[in-house]
Amino acid sequence: MGFPGTWMTESGSVVYRVVPKCACSTIGQILYYSDHGRYYDGDIHDATEGLHKWAQPESQPRIEETVRARGAVAFTCVRNPYSRILSSFFDKICGIQRNGRRYRGNLVPTVIQKYGIEVGGADGWQEFDQIKSFRRFLLFARDTIRWKRPMEPDIHWSAVSGHVSTFILNGGRYDRIFWTERFDEGMQAVLDAIETPHPVDLAQVPRFNESSGHGPQRLHPVEDYFDDLSMHLVYEIYNRDFELFRYDFENPANRMPVGEIDLEEVHAKLGE
């Protein structure tokens, strides 16, 4: 299986396991800058040069050799399940993607038809009941993850622990895992642990949010989207994320972690 979703700088300074909706655009641009002294002109996910990516066959031997030999610092970044699934809804279900179309072709029409959600329009993002539609989307997300119907689960709302685990199961080991909610602190610790051709000043790094502006704005605080049933569904889907990455399941309003991540525990439980 190798190391899907893994990126590495061309200089071999650092290995990163991409987790969708966890600051991956910003992290990718930082890695690109650390090698080249400039940011990639466009969405870093589209870059076919300047970074080794597992999706590029020519990069796979380099990544595999480095990971198996522990030849570079390896890290990933995680996010609170409540804010991540909500972000996925507004970006991938309500939003228009950078190609000018809805995400994944028939996905949005399927969710509209089978689950009765509304998404707003492409022109002006007319008002709709965001809370009701999100809760119906959450049922759809649960169905895709638990039963793989009406379609396979999508990488943007499948559990963070699932993404993180593939790296471990195939022979990799993380040196650091940090939280999106404490991004500067975590990313700086990674940068301090590696040598890069070009120094990175995090205070000067733009936030590369590729989904920003492509869909309706969230109108309510995060906690308003989650009633008791919604919280139950979120825990059913993401219980390992809450436990391993120390997020507060009881309080959707608290996006911050409530404890430290134990790397040994993560490797033991996700390497089973």
Backbone bond lengths (Angstrom), bond angles and torsions (degrees), N, CA, C in turn:
res aa  C-N    CA-C-N  psi(-1)  N-CA   C-N-CA  omega(-1)  CA-C   N-CA-C  phi
1 M - - - 1.470 - - 1.523 111.62 -
2 G 1.328 117.28 -30.10 1.455 119.32 178.09 1.515 112.52 74.53
3 F 1.324 115.88 -142.82 1.469 121.20 -173.29 1.532 111.23 -130.67
4 P 1.332 116.53 68.00 1.466 119.24 -179.58 1.520 110.91 -61.37
5 G 1.329 115.57 147.17 1.459 120.94 178.46 1.513 113.83 74.66
6 T 1.341 117.49 14.16 1.460 120.63 -177.29 1.520 110.49 -105.07
7 W 1.331 115.05 133.26 1.464 122.94 175.64 1.522 108.91 -117.32
8 M 1.332 116.50 152.97 1.462 121.51 177.52 1.515 108.77 -145.19
9 T 1.312 117.10 141.33 1.460 119.83 175.78 1.527 109.50 -63.63
10 E 1.332 115.97 150.52 1.462 119.54 178.61 1.521 111.81 -63.43
11 S 1.326 116.34 -28.97 1.458 120.36 177.80 1.521 112.32 -74.61
12 G 1.332 117.00 -10.90 1.453 121.17 -179.36 1.519 113.84 75.53
13 S 1.325 116.88 20.50 1.467 120.60 -176.36 1.518 113.05 -75.15
14 V 1.342 117.27 -30.66 1.456 119.54 -172.38 1.525 110.14 -157.35
15 V 1.337 115.61 148.57 1.462 123.62 178.09 1.519 107.85 -117.20
16 Y 1.330 116.32 136.16 1.474 121.55 -175.61 1.520 109.62 -130.52
17 R 1.332 116.34 125.47 1.460 121.11 173.20 1.528 107.30 -91.06
18 V 1.323 116.24 110.73 1.460 122.17 -177.76 1.527 109.78 -67.81
19 V 1.330 116.56 133.24 1.456 121.37 171.21 1.524 106.91 -123.40
20 P 1.336 118.68 115.83 1.461 120.98 -176.66 1.525 112.28 -57.57
21 K 1.328 115.38 142.50 1.465 123.79 179.41 1.524 112.39 67.84
22 C 1.331 117.15 25.36 1.468 121.49 177.24 1.532 109.67 -131.28
23 A 1.333 116.20 57.63 1.472 122.74 176.50 1.521 113.10 61.72
24 C 1.349 117.27 25.65 1.459 119.23 -173.25 1.534 112.72 -67.68
25 S 1.339 118.34 -32.00 1.468 119.71 178.27 1.522 110.87 -65.09
26 T 1.327 116.34 -44.60 1.461 120.52 179.67 1.522 110.97 -65.68
27 I 1.333 116.81 -44.50 1.467 119.68 -179.84 1.522 110.79 -62.35
28 G 1.334 117.30 -44.53 1.456 119.92 178.90 1.512 112.57 -59.32
29 Q 1.321 116.76 -40.75 1.468 120.21 178.99 1.529 111.48 -67.66
30 I 1.327 117.03 -36.92 1.465 120.06 176.74 1.527 110.50 -62.65
31 L 1.329 116.42 -43.72 1.465 119.93 179.13 1.527 110.53 -63.62
32 Y 1.323 115.57 -42.17 1.471 119.99 178.85 1.531 109.85 -61.19
33 Y 1.326 115.99 -45.91 1.470 120.64 -179.29 1.525 110.92 -63.02
34 S 1.316 116.87 -38.91 1.467 120.24 -176.34 1.526 112.29 -61.71
35 D 1.316 116.90 -25.73 1.467 121.31 176.79 1.520 113.04 -91.51
36 H 1.346 116.99 -36.22 1.459 120.07 -166.19 1.527 114.70 -115.10
37 G 1.334 117.49 -8.54 1.458 119.81 179.27 1.514 113.96 71.97
38 R 1.326 117.20 15.03 1.466 122.91 177.06 1.514 107.75 -153.78
39 Y 1.333 115.72 160.21 1.455 120.31 177.23 1.521 109.98 -89.07
40 Y 1.302 115.65 153.21 1.465 120.61 175.65 1.521 109.23 -67.44
41 D 1.320 116.53 134.97 1.463 122.29 -178.26 1.524 109.03 -84.34
42 G 1.321 116.28 89.88 1.460 121.68 -177.91 1.517 109.93 134.30
43 D 1.319 115.33 -168.12 1.453 121.23 178.13 1.525 108.47 -75.80
44 I 1.323 117.17 122.77 1.457 121.33 -176.24 1.526 111.60 -60.04
45 H 1.329 117.30 -24.61 1.469 119.32 177.74 1.529 111.89 -66.48
46 D 1.335 116.62 -21.30 1.460 120.60 179.68 1.524 113.03 -89.50
47 A 1.325 117.37 -9.25 1.466 121.01 -175.03 1.526 110.65 -64.82
48 T 1.307 115.64 131.27 1.462 121.11 175.76 1.524 111.33 -114.62
49 E 1.321 116.26 8.00 1.463 121.36 174.66 1.516 108.24 -143.41
50 G 1.324 115.66 157.14 1.455 119.99 175.17 1.517 115.22 92.23
51 L 1.329 117.49 -14.99 1.461 122.93 175.78 1.521 108.42 -142.20
52 H 1.315 117.16 141.09 1.463 119.76 168.65 1.530 108.10 -79.16
53 K 1.323 116.27 131.35 1.468 121.59 177.67 1.524 108.61 -131.69
54 W 1.334 115.75 140.02 1.459 119.20 -179.63 1.522 111.37 -60.03
55 A 1.320 117.87 -29.28 1.466 121.20 -179.67 1.525 111.92 -68.46
56 Q 1.313 118.03 -13.60 1.459 122.35 177.02 1.528 108.46 -99.74
57 P 1.342 117.36 110.92 1.472 120.21 -173.37 1.527 113.92 -51.93
58 E 1.329 117.28 -34.68 1.459 119.42 -177.44 1.533 112.20 -69.64
59 S 1.350 116.59 -19.14 1.467 120.37 179.43 1.522 112.89 -86.42
60 Q 1.325 117.41 -19.51 1.460 120.07 -170.85 1.524 114.02 -60.20
61 P 1.327 120.09 -45.05 1.474 118.04 179.87 1.524 112.52 -61.60
62 R 1.316 117.70 -38.31 1.476 121.22 179.74 1.526 110.46 -65.53
63 I 1.317 116.11 -45.58 1.469 119.50 -179.94 1.522 110.44 -63.90
64 E 1.325 116.07 -47.65 1.466 119.81 -176.38 1.524 111.00 -61.87
65 E 1.313 116.88 -44.12 1.462 120.58 -179.89 1.525 110.88 -61.04
66 T 1.330 116.59 -44.31 1.467 120.83 -178.13 1.523 111.53 -67.10
67 V 1.331 116.61 -43.88 1.462 120.41 -177.80 1.524 110.86 -65.70
68 R 1.314 117.00 -46.96 1.463 119.77 -176.09 1.532 111.80 -68.22
69 A 1.333 116.53 -30.45 1.465 120.29 179.36 1.530 111.48 -87.34
70 R 1.353 116.57 -2.00 1.467 121.41 -174.13 1.526 109.85 52.60
71 G 1.328 113.72 45.64 1.456 119.94 -174.02 1.506 114.33 -87.13
72 A 1.327 118.18 1.11 1.461 121.26 178.93 1.520 108.51 -153.63
73 V 1.313 116.15 156.37 1.459 120.99 174.04 1.526 108.40 -62.10
74 A 1.329 116.99 131.79 1.464 122.46 179.26 1.525 108.69 -116.05
75 F 1.326 115.85 135.46 1.468 119.14 -177.04 1.517 110.58 -148.73
76 T 1.330 114.93 166.93 1.456 121.79 168.95 1.517 108.53 -149.85
77 C 1.329 115.29 174.27 1.456 122.06 -176.26 1.527 108.26 -132.78
78 V 1.340 117.37 137.30 1.460 122.65 -175.90 1.529 109.72 -120.68
79 R 1.358 115.36 171.12 1.466 119.56 -174.66 1.525 110.39 -147.65
80 N 1.317 115.61 152.60 1.455 122.00 177.20 1.536 110.19 -56.33
81 P 1.339 118.46 127.28 1.476 120.14 -177.44 1.526 114.11 -58.82
82 Y 1.326 118.08 -34.55 1.465 119.47 -179.49 1.531 110.88 -63.99
83 S 1.312 117.36 -51.40 1.465 119.21 -177.37 1.525 111.72 -72.34
84 R 1.340 117.60 -28.51 1.469 119.70 -179.96 1.524 111.60 -69.64
85 I 1.335 118.66 -46.61 1.465 120.29 -179.52 1.523 110.48 -67.54
86 L 1.323 117.11 -33.13 1.460 120.37 177.22 1.527 110.74 -67.77
87 S 1.313 116.84 -42.57 1.462 121.20 176.60 1.521 111.16 -62.07
88 S 1.328 117.12 -39.39 1.469 120.81 178.19 1.525 110.85 -61.87
89 F 1.332 116.72 -39.79 1.458 120.64 179.53 1.525 111.34 -61.81
90 F 1.326 117.17 -49.74 1.462 119.56 -176.95 1.525 112.16 -70.26
91 D 1.316 117.19 -33.80 1.458 120.64 -178.60 1.526 111.95 -79.84
92 K 1.326 117.00 -54.67 1.463 120.32 -169.33 1.527 113.80 -90.38
93 I 1.322 118.29 -26.60 1.463 120.04 -179.29 1.527 111.11 -97.42
94 C 1.317 117.05 -47.84 1.476 119.84 -178.73 1.527 112.79 -85.72
95 G 1.314 117.85 -25.71 1.464 121.10 -170.15 1.515 114.34 -85.45
96 I 1.314 114.07 159.10 1.467 122.49 169.96 1.521 107.04 -96.25
97 Q 1.320 117.60 130.02 1.460 121.32 -174.57 1.531 111.10 -78.74
98 R 1.327 115.55 172.55 1.466 119.25 -173.60 1.530 112.73 -66.90
99 N 1.331 117.67 -13.96 1.469 120.14 174.67 1.532 112.22 -87.61
100 G 1.351 116.68 4.17 1.459 120.75 177.82 1.512 114.39 85.23
101 R 1.335 117.63 5.31 1.462 121.41 -177.19 1.525 110.81 -119.59
102 R 1.336 114.49 170.59 1.455 120.04 171.43 1.528 109.42 -69.85
103 Y 1.306 116.12 155.89 1.455 122.11 -177.72 1.528 111.47 -69.12
104 R 1.303 116.40 132.06 1.470 125.05 173.60 1.528 114.17 54.57
105 G 1.306 116.32 39.37 1.458 120.04 169.58 1.505 114.86 60.89
106 N 1.334 117.13 -98.89 1.465 120.70 -173.19 1.529 113.13 -88.58
107 L 1.322 117.67 3.06 1.460 119.24 -176.91 1.528 111.55 -61.40
108 V 1.342 116.86 -53.48 1.467 119.71 -176.28 1.534 111.60 -64.28
109 P 1.344 120.01 -46.87 1.474 118.00 175.14 1.524 113.46 -57.14
110 T 1.331 117.50 -35.55 1.460 120.35 177.89 1.524 111.34 -63.38
111 V 1.335 116.43 -44.77 1.463 120.18 -179.07 1.529 110.45 -67.53
112 I 1.316 116.59 -38.42 1.468 120.32 177.97 1.526 109.88 -62.33
113 Q 1.336 116.31 -45.92 1.464 120.65 -175.61 1.526 112.10 -71.21
114 K 1.327 117.44 -46.62 1.458 120.58 -171.13 1.529 113.18 -86.35
115 Y 1.328 117.62 -24.31 1.464 119.92 -175.20 1.533 113.23 -119.99
116 G 1.329 117.29 -3.77 1.447 121.06 172.86 1.515 115.44 69.67
117 I 1.341 116.90 28.15 1.465 118.22 179.05 1.524 110.41 -83.44
118 E 1.327 115.24 161.84 1.453 123.06 169.54 1.525 107.78 -114.20
119 V 1.320 116.68 152.91 1.465 119.45 -177.42 1.524 113.13 -128.95
120 G 1.330 118.45 -0.86 1.457 119.11 -172.94 1.510 109.78 79.31
121 G 1.308 116.77 174.60 1.457 120.32 -177.76 1.506 112.14 -107.93
122 A 1.326 116.51 162.34 1.461 120.67 178.82 1.514 111.28 -71.03
123 D 1.321 117.73 -18.18 1.448 121.52 -175.20 1.523 110.03 -110.93
124 G 1.329 115.64 94.19 1.453 118.71 176.53 1.508 114.90 92.40
125 W 1.350 118.03 -8.17 1.461 121.58 176.86 1.519 110.90 50.51
126 Q 1.349 114.23 60.37 1.461 117.39 -179.78 1.520 111.52 -55.50
127 E 1.312 115.00 156.33 1.454 120.48 -174.56 1.535 111.54 -65.71
128 F 1.314 114.77 145.90 1.460 121.59 171.59 1.525 106.28 -150.99
129 D 1.302 116.46 168.20 1.460 120.71 -177.90 1.529 108.49 -78.93
130 Q 1.327 115.77 94.36 1.464 120.58 -174.72 1.531 112.11 -63.12
131 I 1.314 116.55 -40.17 1.461 119.80 -176.00 1.527 110.78 -66.72
132 K 1.332 116.60 -47.27 1.461 120.00 179.42 1.526 111.35 -62.18
133 S 1.326 116.44 -44.38 1.462 119.75 -178.27 1.520 111.45 -67.03
134 F 1.338 116.70 -39.28 1.464 118.66 178.95 1.520 111.10 -62.97
135 R 1.330 116.94 -43.20 1.466 119.44 -178.26 1.526 111.29 -63.74
136 R 1.322 116.97 -33.70 1.463 119.76 175.95 1.532 110.70 -71.47
137 F 1.321 116.54 -37.44 1.467 119.92 174.93 1.523 110.56 -61.23
138 L 1.328 116.92 -37.31 1.458 120.79 -179.57 1.530 110.83 -61.80
139 L 1.323 116.97 -37.18 1.467 120.01 174.55 1.533 110.61 -62.02
140 F 1.326 115.62 -43.40 1.462 120.38 177.83 1.535 110.68 -60.89
141 A 1.335 117.11 -46.40 1.462 120.42 -179.51 1.524 110.48 -60.09
142 R 1.343 116.75 -42.87 1.461 120.50 178.32 1.532 111.12 -61.89
143 D 1.332 116.59 -42.77 1.467 119.98 -179.21 1.529 111.67 -63.21
144 T 1.348 116.77 -39.44 1.471 119.27 179.84 1.521 110.81 -67.05
145 I 1.325 116.64 -37.28 1.465 120.13 -176.54 1.519 111.31 -77.99
146 R 1.330 117.18 -41.87 1.471 119.38 -175.15 1.522 112.32 -82.00
147 W 1.344 116.84 -39.88 1.467 119.40 -173.60 1.528 113.89 -119.91
148 K 1.350 116.46 -1.35 1.466 120.85 -178.92 1.526 111.85 57.64
149 R 1.334 116.19 36.05 1.447 120.49 174.84 1.532 109.66 -144.18
150 P 1.308 119.40 149.05 1.472 126.54 4.49 1.531 114.44 -75.00
151 M 1.340 118.22 5.30 1.462 120.95 176.48 1.524 108.34 -159.80
152 E 1.318 116.12 173.10 1.461 120.96 177.60 1.534 109.83 -64.68
153 P 1.330 117.64 150.92 1.468 119.13 177.13 1.520 111.53 -64.03
154 D 1.292 116.10 151.46 1.464 122.55 -178.12 1.526 109.51 -97.18
155 I 1.330 116.81 148.50 1.463 120.88 -177.62 1.527 112.53 -62.67
156 H 1.342 117.37 -23.90 1.467 119.28 -175.45 1.520 112.97 -79.39
157 W 1.340 117.73 -17.18 1.463 118.06 175.33 1.529 113.51 -127.72
158 S 1.329 118.10 2.58 1.462 117.87 169.57 1.530 108.52 -71.27
159 A 1.328 116.53 155.30 1.466 121.55 -168.87 1.523 112.38 -59.52
160 V 1.330 115.58 142.11 1.459 121.62 175.90 1.529 110.17 -58.15
161 S 1.333 116.96 -40.93 1.459 120.03 -178.90 1.525 111.69 -60.78
162 G 1.323 117.16 -31.21 1.456 120.47 176.77 1.518 112.06 -66.21
163 H 1.325 116.64 -42.72 1.468 120.18 176.19 1.528 110.38 -63.94
164 V 1.321 115.41 -47.66 1.463 120.61 -176.82 1.526 110.97 -62.03
165 S 1.326 116.95 -34.52 1.465 120.62 -172.55 1.522 113.60 -70.13
166 T 1.338 118.56 -31.06 1.466 118.74 -175.28 1.524 111.34 -61.82
167 F 1.311 116.25 -34.99 1.460 121.22 178.87 1.523 110.39 -63.20
168 I 1.335 116.40 -41.25 1.464 121.81 -179.21 1.524 110.91 -72.01
169 L 1.332 116.24 -47.01 1.461 121.03 -176.08 1.522 112.57 -60.84
170 N 1.327 116.94 -27.88 1.458 120.49 -177.64 1.521 113.55 -98.42
171 G 1.344 115.61 12.51 1.461 118.32 171.26 1.505 116.47 109.60
172 G 1.328 118.03 2.84 1.457 120.39 179.08 1.522 111.93 -89.76
173 R 1.308 115.15 165.49 1.467 120.50 176.07 1.520 108.92 -142.63
174 Y 1.337 115.56 131.20 1.459 120.62 179.38 1.520 110.84 -82.72
175 D 1.309 114.60 136.84 1.464 120.49 170.35 1.523 111.44 -89.57
176 R 1.332 115.68 -29.66 1.463 120.12 179.89 1.525 110.28 -147.90
177 I 1.324 115.33 141.03 1.465 122.95 168.80 1.519 106.04 -130.87
178 F 1.310 116.88 124.85 1.467 118.26 -179.07 1.519 110.53 -128.86
179 W 1.337 114.91 168.99 1.458 122.49 -174.24 1.522 111.87 -95.19
180 T 1.333 116.36 139.15 1.462 120.82 171.22 1.524 110.61 -55.64
181 E 1.318 116.63 -35.61 1.462 121.81 -176.12 1.529 112.61 -70.17
182 R 1.330 116.93 -17.36 1.470 121.21 173.17 1.526 108.16 -125.48
183 F 1.315 113.89 53.83 1.457 120.23 -168.67 1.522 112.55 -61.03
184 D 1.333 117.24 -52.34 1.470 119.55 -174.53 1.522 111.31 -59.46
185 E 1.312 116.59 -43.19 1.463 121.07 179.63 1.528 111.06 -61.87
186 G 1.332 116.32 -45.88 1.461 120.13 -177.60 1.510 113.06 -70.61
187 M 1.332 116.74 -43.97 1.457 120.44 -179.18 1.521 110.60 -66.58
188 Q 1.331 117.06 -36.43 1.465 119.83 178.74 1.519 111.19 -64.71
189 A 1.327 116.67 -37.76 1.468 119.56 177.79 1.527 111.04 -62.73
190 V 1.325 117.21 -37.55 1.464 120.36 176.34 1.525 110.14 -65.22
191 L 1.334 116.45 -48.05 1.464 120.40 -178.44 1.524 111.39 -62.49
192 D 1.328 116.79 -35.65 1.460 120.12 179.27 1.526 112.02 -67.53
193 A 1.332 116.26 -22.60 1.464 120.74 -176.20 1.521 113.28 -90.90
194 I 1.324 117.96 -3.57 1.469 120.98 -175.86 1.529 110.03 -128.60
195 E 1.323 114.54 162.72 1.464 120.79 172.40 1.516 108.15 -108.79
196 T 1.325 116.14 127.15 1.461 120.56 -177.29 1.525 109.97 -119.93
197 P 1.341 117.05 148.63 1.469 120.06 176.91 1.524 113.02 -58.47
198 H 1.341 116.76 -32.12 1.464 121.11 179.42 1.525 108.88 -128.18
199 P 1.333 118.25 128.01 1.464 119.93 178.40 1.521 111.42 -66.72
200 V 1.320 115.89 147.27 1.465 121.99 -179.94 1.521 108.55 -115.08
201 D 1.341 115.78 124.99 1.462 121.84 174.33 1.526 107.12 -101.16
202 L 1.328 116.94 104.50 1.464 120.00 -174.65 1.523 112.58 -60.59
203 A 1.320 117.27 -28.22 1.466 119.93 179.68 1.523 111.66 -65.19
204 Q 1.333 116.94 -20.86 1.464 121.50 -178.48 1.527 113.21 -100.77
205 V 1.319 117.37 -1.01 1.468 120.41 -176.10 1.527 109.64 -82.17
206 P 1.339 118.16 125.25 1.473 119.25 173.87 1.525 109.53 -67.13
207 R 1.340 115.60 161.50 1.458 119.59 172.50 1.527 107.80 -91.63
208 F 1.301 116.02 115.57 1.455 121.47 -176.49 1.522 109.07 -92.30
209 N 1.323 116.87 79.89 1.462 121.32 179.42 1.518 108.08 -95.93
210 E 1.334 115.86 96.41 1.464 119.92 -172.93 1.523 112.75 -69.81
211 S 1.328 118.06 -16.64 1.465 119.63 -178.81 1.525 112.24 -93.04
212 S 1.332 117.01 -8.78 1.461 120.08 -175.46 1.523 110.83 -63.87
213 G 1.329 116.18 133.90 1.458 120.84 175.93 1.509 115.04 83.99
214 H 1.334 117.94 -0.76 1.466 120.77 -176.90 1.528 112.92 -98.12
215 G 1.314 116.67 3.69 1.457 119.70 -178.50 1.507 110.70 -157.78
216 P 1.320 117.83 -178.42 1.458 121.48 -179.26 1.523 111.61 -66.74
217 Q 1.306 116.37 150.95 1.456 121.13 176.65 1.529 110.15 -78.24
218 R 1.310 115.74 143.60 1.457 120.15 173.95 1.529 109.33 -67.42
219 L 1.335 115.93 128.56 1.462 120.81 -172.74 1.517 114.06 -96.44
220 H 1.330 117.82 -13.09 1.460 120.76 -171.97 1.523 110.04 -130.20
221 P 1.330 117.88 159.71 1.465 120.46 172.30 1.527 110.93 -60.51
222 V 1.314 116.40 152.88 1.467 121.04 -177.43 1.521 111.63 -51.20
223 E 1.328 117.33 -44.81 1.468 120.26 -173.18 1.523 112.99 -63.97
224 D 1.350 118.15 -23.65 1.460 120.40 -178.64 1.522 112.73 -68.16
225 Y 1.322 116.85 -20.73 1.464 120.52 -177.59 1.534 112.29 -82.45
226 F 1.335 117.38 -9.69 1.454 120.28 -171.53 1.528 111.00 -120.77
227 D 1.345 115.65 107.05 1.459 120.11 169.87 1.538 107.96 -91.43
228 D 1.329 116.90 -172.33 1.468 119.66 -176.63 1.521 112.17 -59.77
229 L 1.341 117.43 -42.90 1.459 120.44 179.80 1.524 110.74 -64.38
230 S 1.336 116.76 -43.46 1.463 120.28 179.75 1.520 111.11 -62.17
231 M 1.322 116.33 -41.34 1.459 119.65 178.11 1.530 110.75 -63.23
232 H 1.322 116.81 -38.61 1.462 120.55 177.72 1.535 110.17 -62.32
233 L 1.326 116.98 -43.80 1.466 120.60 179.31 1.521 110.85 -64.27
234 V 1.332 116.74 -42.42 1.463 120.44 179.39 1.525 110.47 -61.74
235 Y 1.320 116.94 -41.30 1.465 118.92 179.67 1.528 111.31 -68.89
236 E 1.338 116.05 -36.44 1.464 119.85 177.11 1.531 110.67 -59.11
237 I 1.322 115.95 -40.43 1.469 120.51 -176.94 1.528 111.40 -80.79
238 Y 1.327 116.90 -41.07 1.471 121.33 -165.02 1.528 113.77 -118.95
239 N 1.324 118.57 22.79 1.471 118.79 -175.54 1.524 112.35 -57.12
240 R 1.341 117.48 -38.45 1.472 119.39 179.37 1.525 111.73 -66.80
241 D 1.335 116.91 -34.99 1.462 119.87 177.79 1.523 110.69 -62.81
242 F 1.327 116.10 -45.71 1.469 119.67 178.51 1.527 110.67 -60.00
243 E 1.313 116.95 -44.63 1.461 120.52 -173.18 1.526 112.53 -74.31
244 L 1.324 117.43 -47.70 1.468 119.95 -174.99 1.518 112.76 -74.23
245 F 1.338 116.40 -34.70 1.460 119.13 -174.80 1.522 112.87 -104.07
246 R 1.344 114.95 8.70 1.467 123.50 167.03 1.529 113.64 64.08
247 Y 1.320 115.88 46.47 1.456 120.13 174.41 1.525 110.82 -98.38
248 D 1.327 115.09 159.88 1.456 123.24 -173.22 1.522 109.79 -91.84
249 F 1.335 117.22 100.16 1.458 120.23 178.27 1.520 111.34 -68.41
250 E 1.315 118.64 -35.98 1.463 122.64 -172.65 1.519 113.45 -67.27
251 N 1.326 117.45 -22.62 1.467 120.76 -173.09 1.532 111.02 -133.15
252 P 1.341 117.91 94.92 1.470 120.17 179.00 1.528 113.44 -60.29
253 A 1.331 117.55 -19.62 1.464 120.35 179.71 1.526 111.72 -74.82
254 N 1.324 117.37 -18.44 1.461 121.04 -178.80 1.517 110.05 -96.30
255 R 1.305 116.50 98.95 1.458 118.80 -177.34 1.526 112.50 -83.44
256 M 1.317 117.55 -11.12 1.461 120.72 -174.69 1.528 111.48 -83.49
257 P 1.322 117.41 150.20 1.470 120.35 175.36 1.518 111.02 -65.04
258 V 1.324 115.66 155.50 1.471 120.90 -177.06 1.530 111.34 -114.12
259 G 1.318 117.97 6.66 1.461 121.93 178.53 1.515 109.21 -165.74
260 E 1.311 116.80 177.89 1.459 121.87 -179.47 1.530 110.55 -90.52
261 I 1.319 116.34 144.88 1.464 121.04 176.01 1.532 108.67 -74.50
262 D 1.319 115.48 131.01 1.464 122.29 177.66 1.523 107.77 -98.80
263 L 1.341 116.77 104.88 1.464 120.26 -176.24 1.526 112.18 -61.52
264 E 1.312 117.04 -36.23 1.463 119.47 179.26 1.529 110.56 -63.84
265 E 1.328 116.52 -41.44 1.458 120.75 178.16 1.526 110.87 -64.32
266 V 1.327 116.54 -43.51 1.466 120.76 179.08 1.523 110.45 -58.56
267 H 1.327 117.04 -47.19 1.467 120.09 -178.88 1.522 111.66 -66.47
268 A 1.332 116.47 -37.60 1.462 119.55 -178.97 1.524 111.20 -68.52
269 K 1.331 117.15 -46.06 1.463 120.14 -174.24 1.521 112.70 -79.89
270 L 1.320 118.44 -31.86 1.466 120.33 -179.51 1.525 111.97 -91.76
271 G 1.303 116.56 -6.07 1.456 120.23 177.97 1.514 113.15 -98.81
272 E 1.339 115.98 5.63 1.468 120.47 -177.85 1.519 111.10 -70.40
